[in-house]
Amino acid sequence: MVTSKLNYPLTATFRIVTLSPELQVKNASGDLVLQIKQKLLTLREDTTAYEDVNKTVPLYRMKADRISGFWAVHNFWRSKGETYLGSIRANGLRSIWRISYTVTDQNQKEIFRIREENPWIKLLDGLLCEIDGIGWIFGMFINPVYLVEDVSGRVLFRIKKKRSFWERSFTMEAEQKVSEEHQELAVLALAQSVLLERARG
């Protein structure tokens, strides 16, 4: 488990120009929490989360259950003992308007939902970024916020998207105390949703 390193806020970062999708999650002290690499040329998305930057110690695996990656259920496994932890799936229509994600535990029970705090911000973000040549400049100043809520609607984490010239980052702040098991799932859900949002734009 990575919970011993979960000193919030966490920051998940990926470079814009890269052949193979790779994501790095660090804690508030700048220590590496997970180094995440997505396999290339696979029919079903297959991602491994490592303990170290050199990717020698695998901790988790995140794999889609079907070829259509965005609408697939992405299952989480702990590498040691191949323990099933839970999953994340997208809900609703894939568009620049709004999307949400449902996170379940090992018993397929819903525990989190990730949604955009203000879908108008995401809409504006998507529209401006489509402007040829200058869209990315406007996009630098529009950063959507995502909420991680429990089944009662209580906000547990707040995720803010940030941009720079060479990379994108998502910062996750803890709003409530959460069990270690649910924190572990929240970090994996953060990583997988960032990869899905990366593909979404």
N, C-alpha and C positions, 0 to 999 in steps of 0.2 A: 504493500500500500504506500501511497505517496503522501498520506495525510500529515506525516511528521514535518513535511516541507511546506505545508500550506499556510504561509504567512502572507495574509492578504494586504493589498490587492495583488492578484495574479495578472500577468500580462502574456498573452499569446500573440506571437509575431510570425509573419511569413513574408518572404521577399516576393515582389511582384514578378520579376523576370527570373524564372527558374524552370528547368526542364521537368524536374520531379517535385511535386508538391511536398514541402517540408515545413514543419511548424515547430516553434520553440516556445515552451511555457516556462516562465520564471516567476519567482515570488517577489515580495516587496524588498527583500534584501539583495535581489539580483542573482540569487542562486537558481540553478537549473532544477526544474521540477520534472519536466518531460521533454524529450527530443522525439518528435513524431515525424515519421516518413511514410508517404503513401506510395504503394507499388505502381509502377508504370505498366502499360500494356496488359492489363488484366480485365476480363469481362465483368467481374464483380469487384467493386472497390475493396481494397484490402490494405489496411493501415496498421503499422506497428508503432507503439510508444516505448521509447527506451529510457533507461535511467541516466545515460551519459551521452555527451555530445558526439562521441565517436560511434555511437549506436552498436555497442558490444553487449549490452545487458538488456534484453527485452523484458518489459514489465506487463504490457497489455497489448491486445490485438483487437482491432475494430474492423468488422467485415460485413459487407452488405449481403442481404439474403437473395438478391436478384440482380440482373444485369442493369436495369434502369436505376442508376445510382442515387439520383435525387429523391425518388419516391420509395427507395428501398428502406427496409428496416435495417439499421446498422447495429449489430450486436457487439457487446463488450465482453471480452474474456480476459481474465488474469492469466498471464503466461505460465506462471508457476502452478502446476496442477490443473491447468486448463479449466479454471473455475469460471462459470458463467455469472456475469454481474448484472446484466440488464441490457437495455437498448434505447435507441433514439430513432424517431421517425418524423418526417415532415407532414404537416396537415395543410389542407386547403389548396388553393390554386397557386402554382408557381408563377409569380408575376412580380413586377416592380412595386405592386401595391402592398401586399402583406403576406407574410408567411408565419407559421408557428411550428414549434416542435414539441413532441410529447416524449418524455423520458420515463421508462419503466424500470422496475427492479428485477431481480432474478426470478420472481414469481409472476412476471408480466403485469404487475400492479403499477398503475400510474402514480408517480411520485412528484414529478416536476412538469411544468409547461414553460417553454421559452417563447416569448412573443415580443414584438416591437412595441416600445412604450408609446410611440406616436407614429402611426403609419404614414401620416402626411410628410414627415421628415424623410422616410424611406422613399416615398414617391418622388419628392423633390430631388433627393439624392440620385435616384435612378434617371430622372429626366435630364438633369443638368449634366450628368456624366456622359450622356449620349451626344452632347454638342461637340462636333469635331474640332480638334485643335485646342480648345480652351475649356472643355468640359471638366477635365481633371483639376483645373485651377479652382473652379467653383466647388468641386467635390472635396477639396482640402478643408473647407470650412463648414461642411455639413456632415455631422457624425451621428448616426442613429444610435439610440440607446435600446438595449434589450433587457427585459425583465425575466428572471427565473422565479416562478411562483410555485407554491405547493398546491394541492388540490382544493384548498379552501380559498385560494387567491392571495395568500400572504406572500409578499415579496421576500425571497431569501437571498438572492444575488442580483446585482445590477451590472450589466455588461455594456461598456461604451466602446464604440468603434472609432479608431483614430487612423489618420493617414499621414504619410510622409512621401517624399519623392520616390523612394526605393522600396518601401515596405508598407504593410498594413498591420495594425495591431488592435487587439481587443483587450480591454482591461476589465477584470471582474472583481467587484467589491462585494464583500459579505455584508448583508443587512441583518441577518439573524444567525443565531447559533444553530448549527446543523450537525447531526451525528457523523462520525467518521465514514461510515458506509455511504451515506448520502453525499458527503463531500467528495469522496472518490468518484462517485457517479457524476457529480456536477462537473468535475474537472474533465472527465472523458467526454461528457456532453458538450462542454465548452469547446474542446478540441474538434470534435466531429462537426458541430454546427459552424465553426469557423471555416472548416474545409468546404462545407456545403455552401456557405455564404460566399466564399472565394469563387466557387464555380458559378454562383448566381450573379456576381458582379458587385 
